[in-house]
Amino acid sequence: MRKIKYRAIRKSIPNGPFVYGDVLSYTPIGDPMISSRNEIQFKTSTPSFITCVPNTESEFIGLHDKAHKEIFDGDIVKDVIDDGDDIIVCYMQIFWNNDIAAFVYDSSASKDKSSYEFLTKEWCSEVLVVGNIHDGITYNDYTYKNCKC
């Protein structure tokens, strides 16, 4: 079973690091809130929530990259393929696809999520997380080098 985990950017530090937790809720005006409690705290206390920047919340997909880093919805991953003649470098975004109810990666050359591939444990173990859509760099700023994806 996959561990349920969320992250978002703390509202009090808009360009700061992510905060991580196992509970995601929302304020009445729609701001996400994240709380993390261990098992003992979960049974004995009311959670303490950190208010976060809207639209920065993302969910752990249950898989890790080749550096054993957790992969979250919205992460940008780098795949390097040596086909013998060329070294192909591709950057792809991980995202949730509502139509098929699954986390997938964007395999479209135009980076518009018009085509996608299912995530597998094997594929994830061959890619590296290099950023995410909240880094202040748009997904299209990641460049392709001889990308045939």
Disulfide bonds with the S-S distance in Angstrom:
Cys90-Cys147 2.49
Cys90-Cys149 2.09
